[in-house]
Amino acid sequence: MTDRAALLRALEQGPAVLVTVSATRGSVPREPGAWLALGADWLLGSVGGGHLELQAIAAARELLQQGSASPLNGQIRRYALGPSLGQCCGGSAELQFHYLADAAAASRLPGLEPARVPVAIFGAGHVGQALVQALLPLPFSLRWIDSRDGLFPAGLPETVQAESSDPVQLAVPELAPGSLVLIMSFSHVEDFELVAACLQRQRERADLPFIGLIGSQTKWASFRQRLQARGFAPQELASVICPIGLPGIAGKQPAVIAASVAAQLLQFGSSVPGARAVPGR
């Protein structure tokens, strides 16, 4: 369930107050757009923890008791994160307070979902399964593709689009622009054709900023030679990352690989202009 969906469901229990970080200056614990919501007996999200969050919760409880007519409703308050607040960040955060009578009031407010970078995962094996679980709480929208049927678990959230494609490389032209691509199918034959399809799309559109291939340097050396024979130039092949994951993390368990690759995608997606975020679903 996404953050927005969780809030809408919680609002079925009664009114709530939404507190949003509207602006920041200097060193602060959370970024603009971060939010918490407070109901009569529940709390979702965070604006940064510590005394900042304690004061935000206290103000939100006051607004929840007073209702929509409170002067705090819609107001922005500035909090300096210094000694007076018991925090040493040194910056400041502006928090905006909204009284939400019901789910309809929440649905009219923008920004409850983070912008998500599209990620395409080819392969629903052990590593693919672990990687999807690792990426679910992170700001990505996932397209999960395999040539085989019956491998995807039931009940996937709306940020995951699972589908079968045979041959699997036919899905590459349909990926969202700016997708970060991870290739980890059950077959080296499929892996090779997927890399070739991604490189061809890069040649034509230059809109896949990350092409990651699971495997060893030996595997990539073999692929590179065959791809050169297909006419791909060395500078084109240099865009493929193999092996995937952050250097220095050597474990081969699916969960370890998934954690390493998730960190790599966060690092890459935040620094490359081509990795275009899209509004959360």
C-alpha positions in Angstrom: 0.0 0.0 0.0 1.3 3.4 -0.9 1.6 6.3 1.6 -1.4 8.0 0.0 -3.5 4.9 0.0 -2.7 4.3 3.7 -3.8 7.8 4.5 -7.0 7.5 2.6 -7.8 4.3 4.3 -7.0 5.8 7.8 -9.4 8.7 7.0 -12.2 6.2 6.9 -11.9 6.1 10.8 -12.5 9.9 11.0 -10.9 13.3 10.5 -7.1 13.9 10.6 -4.5 16.6 10.4 -1.8 16.6 7.7 1.5 18.2 8.4 3.7 18.8 5.4 7.3 20.1 5.1 6.7 23.0 2.8 10.2 24.6 2.7 13.6 24.1 4.3 16.8 26.1 4.8 20.2 24.7 5.8 20.6 21.3 7.5 17.2 19.7 8.3 16.1 16.1 9.0 13.6 15.8 6.1 13.0 17.3 2.7 10.2 19.4 1.3 7.2 17.2 0.6 7.7 14.9 3.6 4.6 14.7 5.8 2.9 13.1 8.7 -0.8 12.6 9.3 -2.4 12.3 12.7 -5.9 11.0 13.6 -7.6 10.4 16.9 -5.6 7.2 17.5 -3.2 6.8 14.7 -0.1 8.4 13.2 1.4 8.0 9.7 4.6 9.3 8.3 7.3 11.6 9.7 8.6 15.2 9.3 11.9 14.4 10.8 11.6 13.1 14.4 13.0 14.7 17.5 11.6 17.8 19.1 10.5 19.2 15.7 8.2 16.2 15.3 7.0 16.5 18.9 6.0 20.1 18.4 4.4 19.3 15.1 2.3 16.5 16.6 1.3 18.8 19.5 0.1 21.4 17.1 -1.7 18.8 15.0 -3.6 17.5 18.0 -4.7 21.0 18.8 -6.0 21.5 15.3 -7.7 18.1 15.3 -9.6 19.1 18.4 -10.6 22.5 17.1 -11.6 21.4 13.6 -11.5 23.2 10.3 -12.3 26.6 11.8 -9.1 26.7 13.7 -6.7 29.6 12.7 -4.0 26.9 12.4 -5.8 25.3 9.5 -3.8 26.0 6.3 -1.2 27.9 8.3 2.6 27.6 7.8 4.8 27.7 10.9 8.6 28.1 10.8 10.7 26.0 13.2 14.4 26.8 13.8 16.4 23.7 14.4 18.7 25.1 17.1 19.2 25.0 20.8 15.7 26.4 21.6 14.2 23.3 19.9 16.7 20.9 21.4 18.1 20.0 18.0 21.5 20.9 16.5 20.8 20.7 12.8 21.2 24.4 12.5 18.7 24.9 9.7 15.0 25.7 9.7 11.8 24.0 8.4 8.4 25.4 7.5 5.5 23.1 8.3 2.0 23.6 6.9 -1.0 22.2 8.7 -4.2 21.0 7.0 -7.4 19.7 8.7 -8.8 16.8 6.7 -12.4 16.1 7.3 -12.5 13.0 5.0 -10.7 11.2 2.2 -12.1 13.6 -0.4 -10.3 16.5 1.4 -7.0 14.6 1.2 -7.4 13.7 -2.4 -7.5 17.4 -3.3 -4.0 17.9 -1.8 -1.0 17.4 -4.1 2.3 15.8 -3.2 1.2 13.0 -0.9 3.2 10.6 -3.0 6.9 11.0 -3.7 8.1 11.4 -7.3 9.2 7.9 -8.4 12.0 7.0 -10.7 10.9 4.2 -13.1 12.8 0.9 -12.7 12.5 -2.1 -15.1 13.4 -5.4 -13.6 13.8 -8.3 -16.1 13.7 -11.6 -14.2 11.4 -13.0 -11.5 13.8 -15.4 -10.0 15.2 -15.4 -6.4 17.2 -12.2 -6.9 14.3 -10.5 -8.8 11.9 -11.3 -6.0 14.3 -10.0 -3.3 15.0 -6.9 -5.3 11.3 -6.0 -5.7 10.9 -6.4 -1.9 13.9 -4.1 -1.3 12.7 -1.4 -3.7 9.0 -1.3 -2.6 9.5 1.2 0.2 11.8 3.4 -1.9 10.9 6.2 -4.4 10.7 3.9 -7.5 7.9 2.7 -9.7 8.6 -0.9 -10.8 7.9 -2.6 -14.1 8.7 -6.3 -13.5 9.0 -8.5 -16.6 9.7 -12.2 -17.2 9.1 -14.5 -20.2 7.6 -17.2 -17.9 4.1 -17.2 -16.5 3.0 -17.9 -13.0 6.1 -16.5 -11.2 4.8 -13.2 -9.9 3.3 -13.2 -6.3 -0.2 -12.1 -5.8 -1.2 -8.9 -4.1 1.5 -6.6 -5.5 1.0 -2.9 -4.7 0.1 -0.4 -7.4 3.7 0.8 -7.7 4.6 -2.6 -9.3 3.5 -3.5 -12.8 4.2 -7.2 -13.3 3.9 -8.8 -16.8 5.0 -11.6 -19.0 6.7 -11.0 -22.4 7.9 -13.7 -24.7 10.4 -13.0 -26.2 11.2 -10.9 -23.2 13.2 -8.2 -25.2 10.0 -7.1 -26.9 9.2 -5.2 -23.7 12.3 -2.9 -24.0 10.9 -0.4 -26.6 7.9 0.1 -24.3 9.8 1.0 -21.2 9.2 4.5 -19.7 11.8 7.1 -20.7 14.4 7.4 -18.0 14.0 3.9 -16.8 16.8 2.3 -14.8 17.1 -1.2 -16.2 18.1 -4.3 -14.3 18.7 -7.5 -16.3 18.6 -10.8 -14.3 16.7 -13.3 -16.2 16.9 -17.1 -15.8 18.9 -17.4 -19.1 22.1 -16.0 -20.4 20.5 -16.1 -23.9 17.7 -13.8 -22.6 20.2 -11.6 -20.8 22.2 -11.1 -23.9 19.2 -10.3 -26.1 17.9 -7.8 -23.4 21.3 -6.0 -23.3 21.3 -5.8 -27.1 17.7 -4.4 -27.1 18.6 -1.8 -24.5 21.7 -0.7 -26.4 19.7 -0.4 -29.5 17.2 1.7 -27.7 20.0 3.8 -26.3 21.3 4.3 -29.9 17.9 5.4 -31.1 16.6 7.4 -28.1 19.4 7.8 -25.5 16.8 7.6 -22.7 17.9 4.6 -20.6 20.5 6.1 -18.2 21.3 2.8 -16.3 21.6 -0.6 -17.9 22.6 -3.1 -15.2 23.4 -6.8 -15.9 23.8 -9.4 -13.1 26.8 -11.6 -13.5 30.6 -11.8 -13.4 33.2 -9.9 -15.3 33.8 -13.1 -17.2 30.2 -13.1 -18.3 30.4 -9.5 -19.4 33.6 -10.1 -21.3 31.8 -12.8 -23.3 28.8 -10.6 -23.9 30.9 -7.6 -24.9 32.7 -9.6 -27.6 29.5 -10.8 -29.1 27.9 -7.4 -28.9 30.8 -5.9 -30.7 30.3 -8.5 -33.4 26.7 -7.2 -33.7 28.0 -3.7 -34.4 27.9 -2.0 -31.0 30.9 0.4 -30.5 33.0 0.3 -27.4 31.6 3.6 -26.2 28.1 2.2 -26.4 29.1 -0.9 -24.5 30.6 1.3 -21.8 27.1 2.2 -20.7 26.4 -1.3 -19.4 27.1 -1.9 -15.7 28.2 -5.5 -14.9 28.4 -6.7 -12.2 25.7 -4.7 -10.5 25.7 -3.5 -6.9 27.9 -1.3 -4.9 31.6 -2.2 -4.8 32.8 -3.9 -1.7 29.6 -5.8 -0.9 30.6 -9.4 -1.8 27.7 -11.5 -0.5 25.8 -13.5 -3.1 22.6 -14.2 -1.2 19.6 -12.7 -3.0 18.8 -10.3 -0.1 22.4 -9.1 0.0 22.5 -8.5 -3.8 19.1 -6.8 -3.6 20.3 -4.4 -0.8 23.4 -3.6 -2.7 21.6 -2.9 -6.0 18.9 -0.8 -4.2 21.6 1.4 -2.7 23.2 1.7 -6.1 20.0 2.8 -7.7 19.3 5.4 -5.1 22.8 6.7 -5.6 22.6 6.7 -9.4 19.0 8.0 -9.6 19.7 11.0 -7.5 22.7 12.1 -9.5 21.9 11.5 -13.2 19.6 14.0 -15.0 18.4 11.3 -17.4 16.8 9.3 -14.6 13.6 11.2 -14.7 11.2 10.9 -11.8 7.5 10.6 -12.5 4.6 11.5 -10.2 3.8 8.7 -7.7 0.9 6.4 -8.4 
